[in-house]
Amino acid sequence: MLCDTGVLLAAGNVKDQAHQACLKLLRQAEGPLLVPSPVLGEIGYLLQSRVGPQAEVIFLKSFGGDGFHIAELEDQDIQRMAGLVETYIDLPLGIVDAAVIAIAERLRLTEIATLDHRHFNVALYSLASASVGSPFGSPGISLLANQIYRRMLAGTGSRRSAKLVDAERMA
């Protein structure tokens, strides 16, 4: 499963409304938990600024073994990202979300853990409709946590500024 920033941030913040649901999602996932390299920079900044520097340490220590693994960008991903950002310039999609999609396409992954339903629903619906030769052209793509987001946050956005109280819960 490829992990987007929002799920990781919610998992690292016990006061986030989606915290428990995201922890459960990450703990019960089958197969490797992949973090795209651009997500690593974004989540590091957000954990440090919104939760605290200890959350960054806990997150970094969760790599390897049964934990997270980095999914690096490759040269062809950059061109794909440019095309995605240009296609969705009015959204805007952004570099990190474009990287998540490009890596998922290249690795032929069918699961993305995200809370960002706005960007991913638009982009993936369009990709599936266009049948662009990606795994998203099939109905098998699963945007995990989308239903969690809708049910728990109901479009209100989450509050992610609280200190991490229970550090051991970080997936």
C-alpha positions as CSV (number, residue, x, y, z in Angstrom):
1,M,0.0,0.0,0.0
2,L,1.3,3.5,-0.9
3,C,0.8,6.0,1.9
4,D,-0.1,9.7,1.3
5,T,0.7,12.4,3.9
6,G,-2.7,12.8,5.5
7,V,-2.9,9.2,6.7
8,L,0.6,9.4,8.2
9,L,-0.1,12.7,9.9
10,A,-3.4,11.5,11.4
11,A,-1.7,8.3,12.6
12,G,1.0,10.4,14.3
13,N,-1.4,12.8,16.1
14,V,-3.6,11.2,18.8
15,K,-5.9,14.2,18.8
16,D,-6.7,14.0,15.1
17,Q,-10.2,12.9,14.4
18,A,-9.0,10.2,12.0
19,H,-6.2,9.0,14.3
20,Q,-7.6,5.6,15.3
21,A,-9.0,4.8,11.9
22,C,-5.6,5.5,10.2
23,L,-3.7,3.5,12.8
24,K,-6.0,0.6,12.2
25,L,-5.6,0.9,8.5
26,L,-1.8,0.9,8.6
27,R,-1.6,-1.9,11.2
28,Q,-4.0,-4.2,9.2
29,A,-2.5,-3.5,5.8
30,E,-1.2,-6.5,3.9
31,G,2.1,-6.2,2.2
32,P,4.7,-3.4,2.5
33,L,3.8,0.1,3.6
34,L,5.4,2.4,1.0
35,V,6.1,6.1,1.6
36,P,6.9,8.1,-1.6
37,S,10.1,10.1,-1.1
38,P,8.3,13.5,-1.6
39,V,5.8,12.5,1.1
40,L,8.7,11.9,3.5
41,G,9.7,15.6,3.4
42,E,6.2,16.8,3.7
43,I,5.3,14.6,6.6
44,G,8.5,15.4,8.4
45,Y,7.8,19.1,8.2
46,L,4.1,18.7,9.3
47,L,4.8,16.3,12.1
48,Q,7.5,18.6,13.5
49,S,5.5,21.8,13.2
50,R,2.0,20.5,14.2
51,V,2.7,17.6,16.6
52,G,6.3,18.1,17.7
53,P,9.9,17.0,17.0
54,Q,9.4,13.7,19.0
55,A,6.8,12.6,16.4
56,E,9.4,13.0,13.7
57,V,11.8,10.7,15.6
58,I,9.1,8.1,16.2
59,F,8.0,8.2,12.5
60,L,11.6,7.8,11.3
61,K,12.2,4.9,13.7
62,S,9.2,3.1,12.2
63,F,11.1,2.4,8.9
64,G,12.5,-1.0,8.0
65,G,11.4,-4.5,8.9
66,D,7.6,-4.7,9.1
67,G,7.3,-0.9,9.1
68,F,7.5,1.7,6.4
69,H,9.7,1.6,3.3
70,I,10.7,4.4,0.9
71,A,9.4,4.4,-2.6
72,E,11.9,6.5,-4.5
73,L,11.1,8.6,-7.6
74,E,12.6,7.6,-10.9
75,D,13.4,9.8,-13.9
76,Q,10.2,8.7,-15.8
77,D,8.1,9.6,-12.7
78,I,9.1,13.3,-13.0
79,Q,7.8,13.6,-16.6
80,R,4.6,11.8,-15.5
81,M,4.3,14.2,-12.6
82,A,4.7,17.2,-14.9
83,G,1.9,15.9,-17.0
84,L,-0.4,15.3,-14.0
85,V,0.3,18.8,-12.5
86,E,-0.3,20.4,-15.9
87,T,-3.5,18.4,-16.5
88,Y,-4.9,19.3,-13.0
89,I,-3.5,22.9,-12.9
90,D,-6.9,24.3,-11.9
91,L,-7.2,21.9,-9.0
92,P,-4.2,22.3,-8.3
93,L,-2.8,18.7,-7.9
94,G,0.7,19.6,-6.7
95,I,4.0,17.8,-6.8
96,V,3.5,15.5,-3.8
97,D,0.1,14.1,-4.9
98,A,1.4,13.8,-8.5
99,A,4.4,11.8,-7.2
100,V,2.1,9.5,-5.3
101,I,0.1,8.8,-8.4
102,A,3.2,8.4,-10.7
103,I,4.8,6.0,-8.3
104,A,1.6,4.0,-7.9
105,E,1.3,3.7,-11.6
106,R,4.9,2.7,-12.2
107,L,4.7,0.1,-9.4
108,R,1.2,-1.0,-10.5
109,L,-0.1,-0.6,-7.0
110,T,-3.8,-0.8,-6.5
111,E,-4.1,0.8,-3.0
112,I,-3.3,4.3,-1.9
113,A,-3.9,5.2,1.7
114,T,-5.1,8.8,1.6
115,L,-7.4,11.3,3.3
116,D,-7.1,13.7,0.4
117,H,-10.3,12.7,-1.4
118,R,-10.5,16.0,-3.3
119,H,-7.3,15.6,-5.3
120,F,-7.2,11.8,-5.6
121,N,-10.9,11.3,-6.5
122,V,-10.7,13.9,-9.3
123,A,-7.3,12.6,-10.7
124,L,-8.1,8.9,-10.4
125,Y,-11.6,9.2,-11.8
126,S,-10.2,11.0,-14.8
127,L,-7.4,8.4,-15.2
128,A,-9.9,5.5,-15.0
129,S,-12.2,7.2,-17.6
130,A,-9.3,7.7,-19.9
131,S,-7.9,4.1,-19.5
132,V,-4.3,5.4,-19.7
133,G,-2.7,2.0,-19.2
134,S,-2.4,2.5,-15.4
135,P,-3.8,0.3,-12.7
136,F,-6.2,3.1,-12.1
137,G,-7.9,2.3,-15.4
138,S,-9.4,-0.7,-13.7
139,P,-12.1,-0.7,-11.0
140,G,-9.7,-2.4,-8.6
141,I,-8.1,0.8,-7.3
142,S,-8.8,1.4,-3.7
143,L,-8.5,4.8,-2.1
144,L,-8.3,3.5,1.4
145,A,-9.4,5.9,4.2
146,N,-11.6,8.0,1.8
147,Q,-14.7,6.6,3.6
148,I,-13.0,7.2,6.9
149,Y,-12.4,10.8,5.9
150,R,-16.0,11.4,4.9
151,R,-17.5,9.7,7.9
152,M,-15.2,11.1,10.5
153,L,-14.4,14.6,9.2
154,A,-17.6,15.2,7.2
155,G,-15.8,17.8,5.1
156,T,-14.8,20.0,8.1
157,G,-11.1,19.4,7.9
158,S,-9.1,18.0,10.8
159,R,-7.3,19.6,13.6
160,R,-3.7,18.6,13.5
161,S,-2.0,21.0,15.9
162,A,-2.0,19.1,19.2
163,K,1.1,17.5,20.7
164,L,1.6,13.8,20.3
165,V,0.6,12.3,23.6
166,D,0.9,8.6,23.0
167,A,4.0,8.2,21.0
168,E,4.0,4.4,21.0
169,R,0.9,4.4,18.9
170,M,2.7,5.7,15.8
171,A,2.4,3.0,13.2
